[in-house]
Amino acid sequence: MRKRIVSQLALFDQSIHQLTSLIRPPVVLRKMDRVLSANPEILDLIHADLTRNVSKVGANGMSAEQVLRTAILRQMKKYNWRELADRIHDGISLRWFTRFYSADIRHFTSLQKAVTAISDESWQRINDLLVEFAKERNIEKGRTLRTDTTVVESNVPYPRDSRLLWDGIRVLTRIMARIRYQRPDIDFGFANRNRKSKRLCYQIALVKGPKADKTRRKLYRRLIKVANEVFDMGCRCYHLLSGCGDVPNEYWQLDHYLTMMAPAIDQCERRILKGEDVDASEKIVSIFEEHTDIIRRGKSSSPTEFGHKVLFTTGKTGLITQYKVLHGNPGDGDFLPEIITTHKRQFGRAPHGICADRRFFSDDNEKMAYREGVKQVSICKPGYRSKQRKQIEKERWFKNLQKFRAGIEGIISTLMRGYGLKRCVWKGWQAFKRYVALSVVTFNLRKIAMLL
């Protein structure tokens, strides 16, 4: 059964304590250790996640405290899983911080499974506990808010129709080859089309010249024909397996990728062969990360982004008091009422001032903020501005809040460069939310530790 903490230290664990008195761990780790020790409720949340639907008998795994500290260390240092295990194994300070002490470090796959098992709801609650801790210590008073959105990319290459079809063909072929090896009695007319489809994809990518569009369309027609053949093979295999009593695990993989392959073929036929404009809500950009959204924010440097929009709200200290991973591409201004309501729940009152960029502006939002008790609302109005509006935006308090708002750009940049939020490397929608939440918790923990 997994323990909450390892309360009884082994004999050689005492030597780690003595070594850390001689070889002092970095200041940031010592301060983060004090913050975590002052919030034991965090361990209860982690322990509940790790022991849910798990047998209470068997060998003890890593404690909840070890898993929590390992997750925070990984996100702060941006180690991959293999490097994380090696670094903890070799480092006295890291052994002390993660509470492994002299114990054997688990295999990197065990570390990965344990950390990714923590739900995004638990990370959200942990962040709320850290904000509450900061409020009690008068680190963050919640008098002023600034908010902004950014896009965290999914771990997908730039989507092209030929790449989508090639991914579907090779994955379905691999699964069917495995099924054919395991169940030789099932005959579904298997044929390997990988070589032909890969050659067509390369030809599509390299075609150029005055007749490139015509040539590319001809190659796409051949590639779609191959994709349909592989899709039909997969359907026959799926139906034959469904009639068997004992179905292998590959049956469910086949079901998933056939479901992803169908819209990929359809959108390629509509876009390339028929010349239709397919709506972004109907498109898929990856058969592996099907949750990925197509987002256009009007930025010249990145006109189209593939991932998810994330909303961040910070206080005067830079502490992230609120965050939210969004599905689709909703307007930024839709979330201002929710931000103020959540802030009142966290701090017991509305903020004195709130600022955001022009994408959050609307007359309704401004009136709502003043009605909820906000004294100063600094959101520039896009488009035409009356003489009275121009005068308001020239006021000193308005400009000061706009200067304060600019600081959130640096916080977002720090999250992307220093905490891995440029691109989410975990797979799946739930894992995406957990990854973002872990980055926010790690950022806030370090911020509170340095402000103590």
C-alpha positions as CSV (number, residue, x, y, z in Angstrom):
1,M,0.0,0.0,0.0
2,R,1.3,3.4,-0.9
3,K,2.2,5.6,2.1
4,R,1.5,9.3,2.5
5,I,5.0,10.0,3.8
6,V,8.0,7.9,4.9
7,S,8.0,8.7,8.6
8,Q,10.7,6.3,9.7
9,L,14.1,7.0,8.2
10,A,16.6,4.3,7.5
11,L,20.1,4.2,9.1
12,F,21.8,5.6,6.0
13,D,19.1,8.3,5.5
14,Q,20.7,10.1,8.5
15,S,23.9,10.5,6.5
16,I,22.0,12.4,3.8
17,H,20.9,14.8,6.5
18,Q,24.4,15.3,7.8
19,L,25.7,15.8,4.2
20,T,23.1,18.5,3.5
21,S,24.4,20.4,6.5
22,L,27.8,20.4,4.9
23,I,26.8,20.7,1.3
24,R,23.9,23.1,1.5
25,P,21.0,22.6,-1.0
26,P,20.2,25.6,-3.2
27,V,18.3,28.4,-1.4
28,V,15.2,28.0,-3.7
29,L,14.9,24.3,-2.8
30,R,15.2,25.0,0.9
31,K,12.5,27.6,0.8
32,M,10.2,25.5,-1.4
33,D,10.7,22.7,1.1
34,R,9.5,25.0,3.9
35,V,6.4,25.9,1.9
36,L,5.5,22.3,1.2
37,S,6.0,21.3,4.8
38,A,3.7,24.1,5.9
39,N,0.9,22.8,3.7
40,P,0.3,19.1,4.7
41,E,-3.2,19.2,3.0
42,I,-1.4,19.0,-0.3
43,L,-0.1,15.5,0.5
44,D,-3.7,14.4,1.3
45,L,-4.8,15.3,-2.3
46,I,-1.8,13.5,-3.9
47,H,-2.3,10.5,-1.7
48,A,-6.0,10.2,-2.5
49,D,-5.2,10.3,-6.3
50,L,-2.5,7.7,-6.1
51,T,-4.5,5.2,-3.9
52,R,-7.8,5.5,-5.8
53,N,-8.8,2.1,-7.3
54,V,-5.5,0.6,-6.1
55,S,-5.2,-2.6,-4.1
56,K,-4.3,-2.1,-0.4
57,V,-2.0,-5.1,-0.4
58,G,1.4,-5.6,-1.9
59,A,4.7,-3.8,-1.8
60,N,4.9,-0.1,-0.8
61,G,5.5,2.1,-3.8
62,M,6.8,5.7,-3.7
63,S,5.2,7.8,-1.0
64,A,2.8,10.7,-2.0
65,E,5.4,13.1,-0.7
66,Q,8.1,11.7,-3.0
67,V,5.8,11.8,-6.0
68,L,4.8,15.4,-5.4
69,R,8.3,16.6,-4.9
70,T,9.6,14.6,-7.9
71,A,6.9,16.2,-10.1
72,I,7.7,19.7,-9.0
73,L,11.5,19.1,-9.5
74,R,11.0,17.8,-13.0
75,Q,8.9,20.7,-14.1
76,M,11.2,23.3,-12.6
77,K,14.3,21.8,-14.1
78,K,12.7,20.6,-17.4
79,Y,14.3,17.2,-17.2
80,N,13.0,14.3,-19.3
81,W,12.0,11.3,-17.3
82,R,15.2,9.3,-17.9
83,E,17.3,12.3,-17.0
84,L,15.2,13.0,-13.9
85,A,15.9,9.5,-12.5
86,D,19.6,9.9,-13.2
87,R,19.8,13.4,-11.6
88,I,18.0,12.4,-8.4
89,H,20.2,9.3,-8.2
90,D,23.4,11.3,-8.4
91,G,22.5,14.4,-6.4
92,I,22.5,14.7,-2.6
93,S,20.4,17.9,-2.7
94,L,17.9,16.3,-5.0
95,R,17.7,13.2,-2.9
96,W,17.0,15.3,0.1
97,F,14.4,17.5,-1.6
98,T,12.5,14.6,-3.1
99,R,12.7,12.6,0.2
100,F,14.3,9.6,-1.4
101,Y,17.3,10.0,0.8
102,S,19.4,6.8,0.5
103,A,16.6,4.7,-1.0
104,D,16.8,3.2,-4.5
105,I,15.4,5.5,-7.2
106,R,12.6,4.0,-9.1
107,H,12.8,3.3,-12.8
108,F,12.0,6.4,-14.9
109,T,8.8,4.7,-16.2
110,S,7.6,4.3,-12.6
111,L,8.2,8.0,-12.0
112,Q,6.3,8.9,-15.1
113,K,3.3,6.7,-14.2
114,A,3.1,8.1,-10.7
115,V,3.4,11.7,-11.6
116,T,0.9,11.5,-14.5
117,A,-1.6,9.8,-12.3
118,I,-2.3,13.0,-10.4
119,S,-5.5,14.6,-11.7
120,D,-5.9,18.2,-12.9
121,E,-8.6,18.7,-10.3
122,S,-6.0,17.9,-7.6
123,W,-3.4,20.3,-9.1
124,Q,-6.1,23.0,-9.3
125,R,-6.9,22.5,-5.6
126,I,-3.2,22.5,-4.7
127,N,-2.9,25.9,-6.5
128,D,-5.9,27.2,-4.5
129,L,-4.1,26.1,-1.3
130,L,-0.9,27.9,-2.3
131,V,-2.9,31.1,-3.1
132,E,-4.6,30.8,0.3
133,F,-1.2,30.3,1.9
134,A,0.1,33.4,0.2
135,K,-2.9,35.4,1.3
136,E,-2.5,34.3,5.0
137,R,1.2,35.3,4.9
138,N,0.3,38.7,3.3
139,I,2.4,37.9,0.2
140,E,-0.6,38.4,-2.1
141,K,-3.3,40.8,-1.1
142,G,-5.4,40.6,-4.2
143,R,-5.9,44.3,-4.6
144,T,-5.0,44.4,-8.3
145,L,-5.6,41.9,-11.1
146,R,-4.2,41.5,-14.6
147,T,-5.2,38.8,-17.0
148,D,-4.3,37.6,-20.4
149,T,-4.4,34.5,-22.6
150,T,-1.8,32.5,-24.5
151,V,-1.7,29.3,-26.6
152,V,0.1,26.2,-25.4
153,E,1.0,24.0,-28.3
154,S,0.1,20.4,-28.6
155,N,2.9,18.0,-29.4
156,V,2.1,17.7,-33.1
157,P,4.1,18.6,-36.2
158,Y,2.6,21.2,-38.6
159,P,-0.5,19.5,-39.9
160,R,-0.6,18.6,-43.6
161,D,-3.2,16.4,-45.3
162,S,-0.5,14.1,-46.7
163,R,1.1,13.7,-43.2
164,L,-2.3,12.9,-41.6
165,L,-3.0,10.1,-44.2
166,W,0.5,8.7,-43.9
167,D,0.2,8.6,-40.1
168,G,-3.1,6.8,-40.3
169,I,-1.8,4.3,-42.9
170,R,1.3,3.3,-41.0
171,V,-0.4,3.0,-37.6
172,L,-3.3,1.0,-39.0
173,T,-0.9,-1.2,-40.9
174,R,1.3,-1.8,-37.8
175,I,-1.8,-2.8,-35.7
176,M,-3.2,-5.1,-38.4
177,A,0.2,-6.8,-38.8
178,R,0.3,-7.4,-35.0
179,I,-3.2,-8.9,-35.1
180,R,-2.3,-11.0,-38.1
181,Y,0.6,-12.4,-36.2
182,Q,-1.4,-13.1,-33.1
183,R,-4.5,-14.5,-34.8
184,P,-3.4,-16.2,-38.1
185,D,-6.8,-17.8,-38.3
186,I,-8.4,-14.5,-39.2
187,D,-8.1,-13.7,-42.9
188,F,-9.0,-10.1,-43.8
189,G,-6.9,-9.7,-46.9
190,F,-4.0,-7.9,-45.3
191,A,-1.5,-6.0,-47.6
192,N,1.3,-3.7,-46.5
193,R,0.9,-0.3,-48.2
194,N,3.5,1.6,-46.2
195,R,6.2,1.8,-48.9
196,K,3.9,3.1,-51.5
197,S,2.2,5.7,-49.3
198,K,5.5,7.0,-47.9
199,R,6.8,7.5,-51.4
200,L,3.7,9.4,-52.4
201,C,4.0,11.7,-49.3
202,Y,7.6,12.5,-50.3
203,Q,6.5,13.3,-53.8
204,I,3.7,15.6,-52.6
205,A,6.1,17.5,-50.3
206,L,8.8,17.9,-53.0
207,V,6.6,18.8,-56.0
208,K,7.1,22.3,-57.4
209,G,7.0,24.3,-60.6
210,P,4.2,26.0,-62.7
211,K,2.1,22.8,-62.8
212,A,2.6,22.0,-59.1
213,D,-1.1,22.2,-58.1
214,K,-2.2,19.9,-60.9
215,T,0.6,17.4,-60.1
216,R,-0.1,17.6,-56.4
217,R,-3.8,16.9,-56.9
218,K,-2.9,13.8,-59.0
219,L,-0.6,12.5,-56.3
220,Y,-3.2,13.2,-53.6
221,R,-5.8,11.2,-55.6
222,R,-3.4,8.2,-55.5
223,L,-2.6,8.6,-51.8
224,I,-6.3,8.8,-50.9
225,K,-6.9,5.6,-52.9
226,V,-4.3,3.9,-50.8
227,A,-5.7,5.3,-47.6
228,N,-9.1,4.0,-48.5
229,E,-7.7,0.5,-49.2
230,V,-6.0,0.4,-45.8
231,F,-9.1,1.8,-44.1
232,D,-11.3,-1.0,-45.7
233,M,-8.8,-3.6,-44.5
234,G,-9.0,-2.2,-41.0
235,C,-12.8,-2.3,-41.1
236,R,-12.8,-5.9,-42.2
237,C,-10.3,-6.8,-39.5
238,Y,-12.4,-5.0,-36.9
239,H,-15.6,-6.8,-37.8
240,L,-14.0,-10.2,-37.9
241,L,-12.4,-9.6,-34.4
242,S,-15.7,-8.3,-33.0
243,G,-17.2,-11.8,-33.7
244,C,-14.5,-13.5,-31.7
245,G,-15.0,-14.1,-28.0
246,D,-11.5,-13.2,-26.9
247,V,-10.4,-9.9,-28.5
248,P,-6.8,-8.7,-28.2
249,N,-5.9,-5.2,-26.9
250,E,-5.2,-4.2,-30.5
251,Y,-8.9,-4.4,-31.2
252,W,-9.5,-1.2,-29.2
253,Q,-6.6,0.5,-30.8
254,L,-7.9,-0.4,-34.2
255,D,-11.3,1.0,-33.2
256,H,-9.8,4.3,-32.1
257,Y,-7.5,4.9,-35.2
258,L,-10.3,3.9,-37.6
259,T,-12.4,6.6,-36.0
260,M,-9.6,9.1,-36.5
261,M,-8.8,8.0,-40.0
262,A,-12.3,8.5,-41.4
263,P,-12.5,12.3,-40.9
264,A,-8.9,12.6,-42.1
265,I,-9.7,11.0,-45.4
266,D,-12.9,13.0,-45.7
267,Q,-11.3,16.4,-45.1
268,C,-8.5,15.6,-47.6
269,E,-11.0,14.7,-50.3
270,R,-13.1,17.8,-49.7
271,R,-10.1,20.2,-49.5
272,I,-7.8,18.9,-52.2
273,L,-10.0,17.1,-54.7
274,K,-13.2,19.1,-54.4
275,G,-11.7,22.5,-53.4
276,E,-14.1,23.0,-50.5
277,D,-13.4,25.2,-47.5
278,V,-13.6,23.0,-44.4
279,D,-14.6,24.7,-41.2
280,A,-12.0,24.6,-38.4
281,S,-14.4,22.9,-36.1
282,E,-14.7,20.0,-38.5
283,K,-11.0,19.5,-39.1
284,I,-8.5,17.3,-37.2
285,V,-4.9,18.1,-37.2
286,S,-3.5,14.9,-35.7
287,I,-4.8,11.4,-35.2
288,F,-2.7,11.1,-32.0
289,E,-3.7,14.4,-30.4
290,E,-7.3,14.7,-31.7
291,H,-8.2,17.2,-29.0
292,T,-6.0,19.9,-30.6
293,D,-7.7,23.2,-31.5
294,I,-6.9,25.4,-34.5
295,I,-6.5,28.9,-33.1
296,R,-6.1,32.2,-35.0
297,R,-5.5,35.2,-32.8
298,G,-4.5,37.7,-35.5
299,K,-0.8,37.6,-34.7
300,S,1.6,38.1,-37.7
301,S,4.4,36.1,-36.1
302,S,2.1,33.0,-35.6
303,P,-1.1,33.4,-37.7
304,T,-2.3,29.9,-36.9
305,E,-1.5,27.9,-33.8
306,F,-2.3,24.3,-32.9
307,G,-3.0,23.6,-29.2
308,H,-5.2,25.1,-26.6
309,K,-5.8,28.6,-25.3
310,V,-4.9,29.1,-21.6
311,L,-6.2,32.0,-19.5
312,F,-3.9,33.4,-16.7
313,T,-4.7,35.9,-14.0
314,T,-2.1,37.2,-11.6
315,G,-1.9,39.6,-8.7
316,K,0.6,42.3,-7.9
317,T,3.3,39.9,-6.8
318,G,3.1,37.9,-10.0
319,L,1.4,35.0,-8.3
320,I,-1.0,33.1,-10.7
321,T,-4.2,33.2,-8.7
322,Q,-6.3,31.8,-11.5
323,Y,-5.8,29.7,-14.7
324,K,-8.0,27.9,-17.1
325,V,-7.4,25.6,-20.1
326,L,-10.0,26.4,-22.7
327,H,-11.4,24.3,-25.5
328,G,-11.9,25.9,-28.9
329,N,-11.2,29.6,-29.5
330,P,-13.7,31.5,-27.3
331,G,-13.5,35.3,-27.0
332,D,-11.2,36.5,-24.2
333,G,-13.9,38.9,-22.9
334,D,-16.3,36.0,-22.1
335,F,-14.3,35.1,-19.0
336,L,-14.0,38.5,-17.2
337,P,-17.2,38.0,-15.1
338,E,-15.9,34.5,-14.0
339,I,-12.5,36.0,-13.1
340,I,-14.0,38.6,-10.8
341,T,-16.4,36.0,-9.2
342,T,-13.5,33.6,-8.5
343,H,-11.4,36.4,-7.1
344,K,-14.2,37.4,-4.7
345,R,-14.4,33.8,-3.5
346,Q,-10.6,33.6,-3.0
347,F,-10.1,37.0,-1.3
348,G,-13.5,37.8,0.1
349,R,-13.9,41.0,-1.9
350,A,-13.6,42.4,-5.4
351,P,-10.2,43.7,-6.6
352,H,-9.6,47.5,-6.4
353,G,-8.2,47.5,-9.9
354,I,-8.3,45.2,-12.9
355,C,-6.5,45.5,-16.2
356,A,-6.4,43.5,-19.5
357,D,-5.7,44.1,-23.1
358,R,-8.3,45.3,-25.7
359,R,-9.6,41.8,-26.5
360,F,-11.2,41.7,-23.0
361,F,-13.1,45.0,-23.7
362,S,-16.9,45.3,-23.9
363,D,-19.3,47.8,-22.5
364,D,-21.1,45.0,-20.6
365,N,-17.8,43.8,-19.1
366,E,-16.9,47.3,-17.9
367,K,-20.3,47.9,-16.4
368,M,-20.4,44.5,-14.7
369,A,-16.9,45.1,-13.2
370,Y,-18.0,48.4,-11.6
371,R,-21.2,46.8,-10.5
372,E,-19.3,44.0,-8.7
373,G,-17.3,46.5,-6.7
374,V,-14.2,47.1,-8.9
375,K,-13.0,50.7,-8.5
376,Q,-10.7,51.0,-11.5
377,V,-11.1,49.1,-14.8
378,S,-8.3,49.6,-17.3
379,I,-9.1,48.0,-20.6
380,C,-8.4,49.9,-23.8
381,K,-11.3,50.2,-26.1
382,P,-10.6,49.0,-29.7
383,G,-11.9,50.9,-32.7
384,Y,-13.6,54.2,-32.5
385,R,-13.3,56.1,-29.2
386,S,-15.3,59.1,-28.2
387,K,-13.7,62.3,-26.8
388,Q,-14.8,61.2,-23.3
389,R,-13.3,57.7,-23.7
390,K,-10.0,59.2,-24.9
391,Q,-9.9,61.4,-21.8
392,I,-10.5,58.4,-19.5
393,E,-7.7,56.4,-21.2
394,K,-5.3,59.4,-20.6
395,E,-5.9,59.4,-16.9
396,R,-2.9,58.6,-14.7
397,W,-4.5,55.6,-12.9
398,F,-5.6,54.1,-16.3
399,K,-2.0,54.4,-17.7
400,N,-0.5,53.0,-14.5
401,L,-2.7,49.9,-14.6
402,Q,-1.8,49.4,-18.3
403,K,1.9,49.5,-17.3
404,F,1.1,46.9,-14.7
405,R,-0.7,44.8,-17.2
406,A,2.4,44.6,-19.4
407,G,4.1,42.6,-16.7
408,I,1.9,39.5,-17.3
409,E,3.6,39.2,-20.7
410,G,6.9,38.5,-18.9
411,I,5.2,36.0,-16.6
412,I,3.8,34.1,-19.6
413,S,7.2,34.2,-21.2
414,T,8.7,32.7,-18.1
415,L,6.2,29.9,-18.0
416,M,6.9,29.1,-21.6
417,R,10.7,29.2,-21.4
418,G,11.3,28.1,-17.9
419,Y,8.4,25.8,-17.0
420,G,7.7,23.9,-20.3
421,L,4.5,25.6,-21.4
422,K,5.7,26.4,-24.9
423,R,4.6,22.9,-25.9
424,C,2.8,20.2,-23.9
425,V,4.7,16.9,-24.3
426,W,2.1,14.8,-22.5
427,K,-0.5,12.9,-24.6
428,G,-4.2,13.4,-24.4
429,W,-6.7,16.1,-23.3
430,Q,-6.7,15.2,-19.6
431,A,-2.9,15.0,-19.6
432,F,-2.7,18.4,-21.3
433,K,-4.7,19.9,-18.5
434,R,-2.5,18.2,-15.9
435,Y,0.7,19.4,-17.6
436,V,-0.5,23.0,-17.6
437,A,-1.6,22.7,-14.0
438,L,1.7,21.2,-12.8
439,S,3.6,24.1,-14.5
440,V,1.4,26.7,-12.7
441,V,1.8,25.0,-9.3
442,T,5.6,24.8,-9.8
443,F,5.8,28.4,-10.8
444,N,3.6,29.6,-7.8
445,L,5.5,27.4,-5.4
446,R,8.8,28.9,-6.4
447,K,7.3,32.4,-6.5
448,I,6.0,32.1,-2.9
449,A,9.3,30.5,-1.7
450,M,11.3,33.5,-3.0
451,L,8.9,36.1,-1.5
452,L,8.9,34.6,2.0
